[in-house]
Amino acid sequence: MRHPAAALLLAALACAPRVASGPTPLASRPDWKPLRHFLDSAVAAGAAPGVVVAVSWPGHRYVYGTGHLGDGIRRRPNHRTVYDLASLTKVVGLTTAMMWAVEEGRIELDAPVSRYVPAFEPAEPDCVTIRLLLAHASGLPPWRPLYLLAYSRSAVFAVADSTPLDTIPGARFAYSDIGAILLTQAVETAYGERIDSLLSRRLFRPLGLTSTAYNPPGDWMARVAPTEYDSLRGRIIRGQVHDENAWRMDGVSGHAGIFSTGDDLLTFGEWWIAQHRGVGTKAGPPTVSDSILRSFAVRQELPAGSPRALGWEVPTEENTGSGFLSEGSVGHTGFTGTSLWMDPARGVVIVVLSNRVHPTRANTRFAGVRRGVGDRVLTALVPQLQETAPPVR
């Protein structure tokens, strides 16, 4: 049964005014056969044990699962299968919390990070701002094996805080988990609350995301997809965060750690689009002003160029969105084989969930699947796109 909050969001989107010069109206009865064939073929070729694709467009939803959960569990995944979102945590959780903090005056985008994380003291502390962290342009390195250097959440924070910059702040784009860990501290300082508690209280529960959480409870385990065999933990990981650095942080960070389902991510995406259109406030909390949300969805200008807004990716020729996404669309991926893209002009949400790292991250057959899904979803919803470039791949 669809949660009442999801029904309210779908109704709001269905009744929202269309942009006069917007995209072509969506098909009333999309043909999903090409999408299903593509996914079945990808799984048969070993891209992942199983894949779930969930699509929302005004007044409608479609979910398709194929393959199996993995680790000997032959059950087919569906709208309620719980996946480790990996870096989708950065946008569903961390970026949402940052929008609240900015709107409420708790955090300023162009303030130095050291104002909120005093232990972070690079050579030029005033040059590293919250905005640069969100845009992945802070000068911090992409990654460090913090899990080998620290053995508690506070110790991981301390190592992240002492990580030196490897380039000038603002000079280039470099996707950084270290930056997201610093942002986690900033949010927790601003609210005096751990990020999992904050998100549960202000986002998951109010939206009715009943299958979304950090550290999923034991009674979810039957529907949780396993991820990788981890030699450090000596087992196939299932129901515990795959990311090693987040694992050292008790499974709770802004860079990774959230688990969710196709149904719940559609509800999140519908909420995001409703806020973007300024039509979601009557449904009650949570709310974000459309001006704040839109400001987080604008590509950031860097000397070397950037594929990023604040937290979010924007569509490019290389990333996992689609060549057919409208201007203003945003999305993100997760290392475990997940993605979320939202096209606010059309009111479309596209979710891909998989455990492509099972049983090992050495699997490279998943490359191109997420973009292939996006192309097929949008050409099903807007058949006229089949006559334009770029071609569906």
URBELLIN-V815523 format. One record per residue. N is the residue number from 1. RES is the residue in one small letter. PSI is psi in degrees with one decimal (999 if undefined). BURIAL is 1 if it has 9 or more other C-alpha atoms within 8 Angstrom, else 0. D_LAST is the distance of its C-alpha to the last C-alpha in whole Angstrom. Layout:
BEGIN
n=N res=RES psi=PSI burial=BURIAL d_last=D_LAST
n=N res=RES psi=PSI burial=BURIAL d_last=D_LAST
END
This chain:
BEGIN
n=1 res=m psi=134.4 burial=0 d_last=35
n=2 res=r psi=135.8 burial=0 d_last=33
n=3 res=h psi=145.0 burial=0 d_last=35
n=4 res=p psi=-35.2 burial=0 d_last=37
n=5 res=a psi=-39.4 burial=1 d_last=35
n=6 res=a psi=-40.5 burial=1 d_last=32
n=7 res=a psi=-40.4 burial=1 d_last=33
n=8 res=l psi=-41.2 burial=1 d_last=35
n=9 res=l psi=-41.9 burial=1 d_last=32
n=10 res=l psi=-41.2 burial=1 d_last=30
n=11 res=a psi=-41.5 burial=1 d_last=33
n=12 res=a psi=-42.4 burial=1 d_last=33
n=13 res=l psi=-40.2 burial=1 d_last=30
n=14 res=a psi=-32.5 burial=0 d_last=30
n=15 res=c psi=-3.7 burial=0 d_last=33
n=16 res=a psi=144.1 burial=0 d_last=32
n=17 res=p psi=140.2 burial=0 d_last=32
n=18 res=r psi=145.4 burial=0 d_last=29
n=19 res=v psi=128.5 burial=0 d_last=29
n=20 res=a psi=-40.9 burial=0 d_last=30
n=21 res=s psi=26.0 burial=0 d_last=28
n=22 res=g psi=-170.2 burial=0 d_last=25
n=23 res=p psi=169.0 burial=0 d_last=22
n=24 res=t psi=140.3 burial=0 d_last=22
n=25 res=p psi=150.4 burial=0 d_last=23
n=26 res=l psi=153.0 burial=0 d_last=21
n=27 res=a psi=141.4 burial=1 d_last=21
n=28 res=s psi=-29.6 burial=0 d_last=24
n=29 res=r psi=80.6 burial=0 d_last=22
n=30 res=p psi=147.3 burial=0 d_last=18
n=31 res=d psi=107.1 burial=0 d_last=17
n=32 res=w psi=2.8 burial=0 d_last=15
n=33 res=k psi=-43.8 burial=0 d_last=15
n=34 res=p psi=-37.0 burial=0 d_last=11
n=35 res=l psi=-46.8 burial=1 d_last=11
n=36 res=r psi=-42.2 burial=1 d_last=14
n=37 res=h psi=-42.7 burial=0 d_last=13
n=38 res=f psi=-45.9 burial=1 d_last=10
n=39 res=l psi=-43.2 burial=1 d_last=12
n=40 res=d psi=-41.9 burial=1 d_last=15
n=41 res=s psi=-39.8 burial=0 d_last=13
n=42 res=a psi=-43.3 burial=1 d_last=12
n=43 res=v psi=-41.4 burial=1 d_last=16
n=44 res=a psi=-30.5 burial=0 d_last=17
n=45 res=a psi=0.5 burial=0 d_last=16
n=46 res=g psi=17.4 burial=1 d_last=18
n=47 res=a psi=-34.4 burial=1 d_last=15
n=48 res=a psi=157.4 burial=1 d_last=18
n=49 res=p psi=-39.0 burial=1 d_last=21
n=50 res=g psi=158.3 burial=1 d_last=20
n=51 res=v psi=139.9 burial=1 d_last=18
n=52 res=v psi=129.6 burial=1 d_last=19
n=53 res=v psi=130.3 burial=1 d_last=17
n=54 res=a psi=133.2 burial=1 d_last=19
n=55 res=v psi=137.3 burial=1 d_last=19
n=56 res=s psi=136.9 burial=1 d_last=22
n=57 res=w psi=161.9 burial=1 d_last=22
n=58 res=p psi=113.3 burial=1 d_last=26
n=59 res=g psi=1.5 burial=1 d_last=28
n=60 res=h psi=156.2 burial=0 d_last=25
n=61 res=r psi=150.8 burial=0 d_last=23
n=62 res=y psi=131.7 burial=0 d_last=21
n=63 res=v psi=135.1 burial=1 d_last=21
n=64 res=y psi=128.7 burial=1 d_last=19
n=65 res=g psi=143.9 burial=1 d_last=20
n=66 res=t psi=159.9 burial=1 d_last=19
n=67 res=g psi=-146.3 burial=1 d_last=21
n=68 res=h psi=173.2 burial=1 d_last=24
n=69 res=l psi=-31.7 burial=1 d_last=26
n=70 res=g psi=174.1 burial=1 d_last=27
n=71 res=d psi=39.8 burial=0 d_last=30
n=72 res=g psi=0.2 burial=0 d_last=31
n=73 res=i psi=105.6 burial=0 d_last=30
n=74 res=r psi=3.4 burial=0 d_last=29
n=75 res=r psi=137.9 burial=0 d_last=29
n=76 res=r psi=133.5 burial=1 d_last=25
n=77 res=p psi=154.5 burial=1 d_last=24
n=78 res=n psi=-163.8 burial=1 d_last=24
n=79 res=h psi=-18.5 burial=1 d_last=25
n=80 res=r psi=2.0 burial=1 d_last=28
n=81 res=t psi=132.2 burial=1 d_last=27
n=82 res=v psi=125.3 burial=1 d_last=28
n=83 res=y psi=149.6 burial=1 d_last=26
n=84 res=d psi=115.0 burial=1 d_last=27
n=85 res=l psi=-15.7 burial=1 d_last=25
n=86 res=a psi=-125.6 burial=1 d_last=25
n=87 res=s psi=-3.3 burial=1 d_last=25
n=88 res=l psi=-20.5 burial=1 d_last=24
n=89 res=t psi=-34.5 burial=1 d_last=28
n=90 res=k psi=-30.4 burial=1 d_last=28
n=91 res=v psi=-46.7 burial=1 d_last=27
n=92 res=v psi=-41.9 burial=1 d_last=28
n=93 res=g psi=-67.5 burial=1 d_last=31
n=94 res=l psi=-48.2 burial=1 d_last=32
n=95 res=t psi=-37.9 burial=1 d_last=31
n=96 res=t psi=-45.6 burial=1 d_last=32
n=97 res=a psi=-37.3 burial=1 d_last=35
n=98 res=m psi=-36.5 burial=1 d_last=35
n=99 res=m psi=-44.5 burial=1 d_last=35
n=100 res=w psi=-47.1 burial=1 d_last=38
n=101 res=a psi=-39.7 burial=1 d_last=40
n=102 res=v psi=-45.4 burial=1 d_last=39
n=103 res=e psi=-35.3 burial=1 d_last=40
n=104 res=e psi=3.0 burial=0 d_last=43
n=105 res=g psi=16.4 burial=0 d_last=45
n=106 res=r psi=-28.1 burial=1 d_last=44
n=107 res=i psi=139.6 burial=1 d_last=42
n=108 res=e psi=131.4 burial=0 d_last=42
n=109 res=l psi=-37.1 burial=0 d_last=38
n=110 res=d psi=16.1 burial=0 d_last=40
n=111 res=a psi=150.7 burial=1 d_last=43
n=112 res=p psi=144.3 burial=1 d_last=43
n=113 res=v psi=-33.4 burial=1 d_last=42
n=114 res=s psi=-18.4 burial=1 d_last=45
n=115 res=r psi=-34.1 burial=0 d_last=47
n=116 res=y psi=-21.4 burial=1 d_last=45
n=117 res=v psi=80.1 burial=1 d_last=45
n=118 res=p psi=-25.8 burial=0 d_last=48
n=119 res=a psi=-14.1 burial=0 d_last=47
n=120 res=f psi=109.4 burial=1 d_last=44
n=121 res=e psi=75.7 burial=1 d_last=46
n=122 res=p psi=177.8 burial=1 d_last=44
n=123 res=a psi=-37.9 burial=0 d_last=46
n=124 res=e psi=77.4 burial=0 d_last=45
n=125 res=p psi=-31.5 burial=1 d_last=45
n=126 res=d psi=-14.5 burial=1 d_last=45
n=127 res=c psi=-18.6 burial=0 d_last=42
n=128 res=v psi=107.6 burial=1 d_last=40
n=129 res=t psi=166.3 burial=1 d_last=39
n=130 res=i psi=-42.4 burial=1 d_last=37
n=131 res=r psi=-44.6 burial=1 d_last=35
n=132 res=l psi=-35.8 burial=1 d_last=34
n=133 res=l psi=-44.9 burial=1 d_last=33
n=134 res=l psi=-32.1 burial=1 d_last=31
n=135 res=a psi=2.4 burial=1 d_last=29
n=136 res=h psi=48.1 burial=1 d_last=29
n=137 res=a psi=29.2 burial=1 d_last=31
n=138 res=s psi=-17.2 burial=1 d_last=34
n=139 res=g psi=-4.1 burial=1 d_last=35
n=140 res=l psi=152.5 burial=1 d_last=35
n=141 res=p psi=159.2 burial=1 d_last=33
n=142 res=p psi=-38.7 burial=1 d_last=30
n=143 res=w psi=153.3 burial=0 d_last=31
n=144 res=r psi=149.9 burial=0 d_last=35
n=145 res=p psi=70.3 burial=0 d_last=36
n=146 res=l psi=-30.2 burial=1 d_last=38
n=147 res=y psi=-18.1 burial=1 d_last=38
n=148 res=l psi=-11.1 burial=0 d_last=40
n=149 res=l psi=-15.0 burial=0 d_last=42
n=150 res=a psi=151.1 burial=1 d_last=43
n=151 res=y psi=17.8 burial=1 d_last=44
n=152 res=s psi=165.7 burial=1 d_last=44
n=153 res=r psi=-45.5 burial=1 d_last=42
n=154 res=s psi=-35.4 burial=0 d_last=45
n=155 res=a psi=-36.8 burial=1 d_last=45
n=156 res=v psi=-45.0 burial=1 d_last=41
n=157 res=f psi=-44.8 burial=1 d_last=42
n=158 res=a psi=-40.5 burial=1 d_last=45
n=159 res=v psi=-41.7 burial=1 d_last=43
n=160 res=a psi=-41.9 burial=1 d_last=40
n=161 res=d psi=-28.4 burial=1 d_last=42
n=162 res=s psi=5.5 burial=1 d_last=44
n=163 res=t psi=123.0 burial=0 d_last=41
n=164 res=p psi=152.8 burial=0 d_last=41
n=165 res=l psi=151.0 burial=1 d_last=39
n=166 res=d psi=4.8 burial=0 d_last=37
n=167 res=t psi=172.3 burial=0 d_last=37
n=168 res=i psi=132.5 burial=1 d_last=38
n=169 res=p psi=132.3 burial=1 d_last=37
n=170 res=g psi=-4.2 burial=1 d_last=35
n=171 res=a psi=-30.4 burial=1 d_last=34
n=172 res=r psi=162.2 burial=1 d_last=30
n=173 res=f psi=130.7 burial=1 d_last=27
n=174 res=a psi=104.8 burial=1 d_last=28
n=175 res=y psi=122.6 burial=0 d_last=26
n=176 res=s psi=116.2 burial=1 d_last=29
n=177 res=d psi=-31.4 burial=1 d_last=30
n=178 res=i psi=-42.0 burial=1 d_last=34
n=179 res=g psi=-39.9 burial=1 d_last=34
n=180 res=a psi=-32.6 burial=1 d_last=32
n=181 res=i psi=-37.3 burial=1 d_last=35
n=182 res=l psi=-42.0 burial=1 d_last=38
n=183 res=l psi=-34.8 burial=1 d_last=36
n=184 res=t psi=-45.2 burial=1 d_last=37
n=185 res=q psi=-39.7 burial=1 d_last=41
n=186 res=a psi=-43.6 burial=1 d_last=41
n=187 res=v psi=-44.7 burial=1 d_last=40
n=188 res=e psi=-33.7 burial=1 d_last=42
n=189 res=t psi=-43.1 burial=1 d_last=45
n=190 res=a psi=-35.5 burial=1 d_last=44
n=191 res=y psi=-9.0 burial=0 d_last=45
n=192 res=g psi=36.0 burial=0 d_last=47
n=193 res=e psi=141.9 burial=0 d_last=45
n=194 res=r psi=148.1 burial=0 d_last=42
n=195 res=i psi=-31.5 burial=1 d_last=39
n=196 res=d psi=-41.1 burial=1 d_last=38
n=197 res=s psi=-43.6 burial=0 d_last=41
n=198 res=l psi=-48.5 burial=1 d_last=40
n=199 res=l psi=-38.4 burial=1 d_last=37
n=200 res=s psi=-43.4 burial=1 d_last=38
n=201 res=r psi=-38.3 burial=1 d_last=41
n=202 res=r psi=-14.1 burial=1 d_last=39
n=203 res=l psi=-59.6 burial=1 d_last=36
n=204 res=f psi=-52.6 burial=1 d_last=35
n=205 res=r psi=-47.5 burial=1 d_last=38
n=206 res=p psi=-34.1 burial=1 d_last=38
n=207 res=l psi=-5.1 burial=1 d_last=35
n=208 res=g psi=29.4 burial=1 d_last=35
n=209 res=l psi=76.5 burial=1 d_last=33
n=210 res=t psi=-9.3 burial=0 d_last=35
n=211 res=s psi=33.3 burial=1 d_last=32
n=212 res=t psi=126.9 burial=1 d_last=32
n=213 res=a psi=158.1 burial=1 d_last=34
n=214 res=y psi=150.9 burial=1 d_last=35
n=215 res=n psi=69.9 burial=1 d_last=36
n=216 res=p psi=142.2 burial=1 d_last=35
n=217 res=p psi=161.6 burial=0 d_last=39
n=218 res=g psi=-30.3 burial=0 d_last=40
n=219 res=d psi=-1.8 burial=0 d_last=39
n=220 res=w psi=-12.6 burial=1 d_last=36
n=221 res=m psi=-32.6 burial=1 d_last=35
n=222 res=a psi=-23.1 burial=0 d_last=34
n=223 res=r psi=14.2 burial=0 d_last=31
n=224 res=v psi=128.3 burial=1 d_last=30
n=225 res=a psi=132.6 burial=1 d_last=27
n=226 res=p psi=156.0 burial=1 d_last=28
n=227 res=t psi=-125.5 burial=1 d_last=27
n=228 res=e psi=156.2 burial=1 d_last=28
n=229 res=y psi=124.3 burial=1 d_last=31
n=230 res=d psi=115.5 burial=1 d_last=33
n=231 res=s psi=-28.8 burial=0 d_last=36
n=232 res=l psi=-41.7 burial=0 d_last=38
n=233 res=r psi=-10.9 burial=0 d_last=38
n=234 res=g psi=28.6 burial=0 d_last=38
n=235 res=r psi=167.9 burial=0 d_last=36
n=236 res=i psi=131.3 burial=1 d_last=33
n=237 res=i psi=127.4 burial=1 d_last=32
n=238 res=r psi=117.4 burial=1 d_last=32
n=239 res=g psi=3.7 burial=1 d_last=33
n=240 res=q psi=143.9 burial=1 d_last=34
n=241 res=v psi=136.3 burial=1 d_last=32
n=242 res=h psi=-41.6 burial=1 d_last=30
n=243 res=d psi=124.3 burial=1 d_last=30
n=244 res=e psi=-40.2 burial=0 d_last=33
n=245 res=n psi=-40.9 burial=1 d_last=35
n=246 res=a psi=-35.3 burial=1 d_last=34
n=247 res=w psi=-43.3 burial=1 d_last=36
n=248 res=r psi=-18.4 burial=1 d_last=39
n=249 res=m psi=30.1 burial=1 d_last=39
n=250 res=d psi=23.8 burial=0 d_last=40
n=251 res=g psi=8.6 burial=1 d_last=36
n=252 res=v psi=108.9 burial=1 d_last=37
n=253 res=s psi=168.2 burial=1 d_last=35
n=254 res=g psi=-14.2 burial=1 d_last=33
n=255 res=h psi=-21.4 burial=1 d_last=30
n=256 res=a psi=160.9 burial=1 d_last=30
n=257 res=g psi=-20.0 burial=1 d_last=31
n=258 res=i psi=138.7 burial=1 d_last=30
n=259 res=f psi=145.8 burial=1 d_last=29
n=260 res=s psi=-177.9 burial=1 d_last=28
n=261 res=t psi=168.8 burial=1 d_last=26
n=262 res=g psi=-44.7 burial=1 d_last=23
n=263 res=d psi=-49.0 burial=1 d_last=26
n=264 res=d psi=-38.4 burial=1 d_last=28
n=265 res=l psi=-31.4 burial=1 d_last=25
n=266 res=l psi=-42.3 burial=1 d_last=24
n=267 res=t psi=-43.1 burial=1 d_last=28
n=268 res=f psi=-47.6 burial=1 d_last=28
n=269 res=g psi=-39.6 burial=1 d_last=25
n=270 res=e psi=-40.0 burial=1 d_last=27
n=271 res=w psi=-46.2 burial=1 d_last=30
n=272 res=w psi=-45.3 burial=0 d_last=28
n=273 res=i psi=-38.1 burial=1 d_last=27
n=274 res=a psi=-42.1 burial=1 d_last=30
n=275 res=q psi=-40.3 burial=1 d_last=32
n=276 res=h psi=-38.0 burial=1 d_last=30
n=277 res=r psi=-2.8 burial=1 d_last=31
n=278 res=g psi=26.7 burial=1 d_last=35
n=279 res=v psi=7.5 burial=1 d_last=35
n=280 res=g psi=-2.5 burial=1 d_last=35
n=281 res=t psi=-27.6 burial=1 d_last=39
n=282 res=k psi=-17.1 burial=0 d_last=41
n=283 res=a psi=-3.2 burial=0 d_last=39
n=284 res=g psi=-173.9 burial=0 d_last=41
n=285 res=p psi=156.7 burial=0 d_last=40
n=286 res=p psi=153.5 burial=0 d_last=38
n=287 res=t psi=153.6 burial=0 d_last=37
n=288 res=v psi=136.4 burial=1 d_last=36
n=289 res=s psi=146.3 burial=1 d_last=37
n=290 res=d psi=-30.7 burial=1 d_last=34
n=291 res=s psi=-41.8 burial=0 d_last=35
n=292 res=i psi=-47.1 burial=1 d_last=35
n=293 res=l psi=-43.8 burial=1 d_last=31
n=294 res=r psi=-35.4 burial=1 d_last=30
n=295 res=s psi=-29.5 burial=0 d_last=32
n=296 res=f psi=-14.4 burial=1 d_last=30
n=297 res=a psi=7.6 burial=1 d_last=27
n=298 res=v psi=130.6 burial=1 d_last=27
n=299 res=r psi=135.2 burial=1 d_last=26
n=300 res=q psi=139.0 burial=1 d_last=29
n=301 res=e psi=121.3 burial=0 d_last=30
n=302 res=l psi=155.8 burial=1 d_last=30
n=303 res=p psi=-37.5 burial=0 d_last=32
n=304 res=a psi=6.8 burial=0 d_last=29
n=305 res=g psi=158.6 burial=0 d_last=26
n=306 res=s psi=141.4 burial=1 d_last=25
n=307 res=p psi=18.7 burial=1 d_last=21
n=308 res=r psi=143.6 burial=1 d_last=24
n=309 res=a psi=-145.8 burial=1 d_last=26
n=310 res=l psi=103.9 burial=1 d_last=29
n=311 res=g psi=-48.9 burial=1 d_last=27
n=312 res=w psi=154.3 burial=1 d_last=24
n=313 res=e psi=155.3 burial=1 d_last=21
n=314 res=v psi=155.9 burial=1 d_last=20
n=315 res=p psi=135.7 burial=1 d_last=16
n=316 res=t psi=177.7 burial=0 d_last=15
n=317 res=e psi=-16.0 burial=0 d_last=12
n=318 res=e psi=-25.1 burial=0 d_last=13
n=319 res=n psi=-168.7 burial=0 d_last=13
n=320 res=t psi=9.4 burial=1 d_last=12
n=321 res=g psi=-108.2 burial=1 d_last=12
n=322 res=s psi=149.5 burial=1 d_last=10
n=323 res=g psi=-7.3 burial=1 d_last=10
n=324 res=f psi=2.4 burial=1 d_last=12
n=325 res=l psi=145.0 burial=1 d_last=15
n=326 res=s psi=158.5 burial=1 d_last=18
n=327 res=e psi=138.3 burial=0 d_last=21
n=328 res=g psi=-4.4 burial=1 d_last=23
n=329 res=s psi=151.6 burial=1 d_last=20
n=330 res=v psi=159.9 burial=1 d_last=20
n=331 res=g psi=-172.8 burial=1 d_last=19
n=332 res=h psi=164.5 burial=1 d_last=20
n=333 res=t psi=168.3 burial=1 d_last=19
n=334 res=g psi=143.8 burial=1 d_last=21
n=335 res=f psi=-30.7 burial=0 d_last=21
n=336 res=t psi=-7.7 burial=1 d_last=22
n=337 res=g psi=41.9 burial=1 d_last=18
n=338 res=t psi=159.6 burial=1 d_last=19
n=339 res=s psi=156.2 burial=1 d_last=17
n=340 res=l psi=123.5 burial=1 d_last=19
n=341 res=w psi=141.1 burial=1 d_last=17
n=342 res=m psi=130.0 burial=1 d_last=20
n=343 res=d psi=91.3 burial=1 d_last=20
n=344 res=p psi=-28.0 burial=1 d_last=23
n=345 res=a psi=-35.7 burial=1 d_last=23
n=346 res=r psi=-13.1 burial=1 d_last=22
n=347 res=g psi=32.1 burial=1 d_last=23
n=348 res=v psi=135.5 burial=1 d_last=20
n=349 res=v psi=132.1 burial=1 d_last=20
n=350 res=i psi=119.7 burial=1 d_last=17
n=351 res=v psi=133.3 burial=1 d_last=18
n=352 res=v psi=126.4 burial=1 d_last=16
n=353 res=l psi=132.6 burial=1 d_last=19
n=354 res=s psi=171.6 burial=1 d_last=19
n=355 res=n psi=60.6 burial=1 d_last=22
n=356 res=r psi=-14.2 burial=1 d_last=19
n=357 res=v psi=2.2 burial=1 d_last=23
n=358 res=h psi=125.2 burial=1 d_last=24
n=359 res=p psi=0.1 burial=1 d_last=26
n=360 res=t psi=146.3 burial=1 d_last=26
n=361 res=r psi=-7.4 burial=1 d_last=24
n=362 res=a psi=-13.1 burial=0 d_last=23
n=363 res=n psi=119.9 burial=1 d_last=20
n=364 res=t psi=6.2 burial=0 d_last=17
n=365 res=r psi=-6.8 burial=0 d_last=15
n=366 res=f psi=-13.4 burial=1 d_last=13
n=367 res=a psi=129.5 burial=0 d_last=12
n=368 res=g psi=-14.0 burial=0 d_last=8
n=369 res=v psi=-46.5 burial=1 d_last=9
n=370 res=r psi=-41.0 burial=1 d_last=11
n=371 res=r psi=-37.2 burial=1 d_last=8
n=372 res=g psi=-37.2 burial=1 d_last=6
n=373 res=v psi=-48.6 burial=1 d_last=9
n=374 res=g psi=-43.9 burial=1 d_last=10
n=375 res=d psi=-43.1 burial=1 d_last=7
n=376 res=r psi=-34.6 burial=1 d_last=8
n=377 res=v psi=-47.6 burial=1 d_last=12
n=378 res=l psi=-31.8 burial=1 d_last=12
n=379 res=t psi=-23.1 burial=1 d_last=11
n=380 res=a psi=-40.4 burial=1 d_last=14
n=381 res=l psi=-30.7 burial=1 d_last=16
n=382 res=v psi=81.0 burial=1 d_last=16
n=383 res=p psi=-27.2 burial=1 d_last=15
n=384 res=q psi=-23.3 burial=0 d_last=16
n=385 res=l psi=-22.0 burial=1 d_last=13
n=386 res=q psi=-19.7 burial=1 d_last=11
n=387 res=e psi=-0.4 burial=0 d_last=14
n=388 res=t psi=163.4 burial=0 d_last=13
n=389 res=a psi=155.1 burial=0 d_last=11
n=390 res=p psi=158.7 burial=0 d_last=9
n=391 res=p psi=153.4 burial=0 d_last=6
n=392 res=v psi=134.0 burial=0 d_last=4
n=393 res=r psi=999 burial=0 d_last=0
END
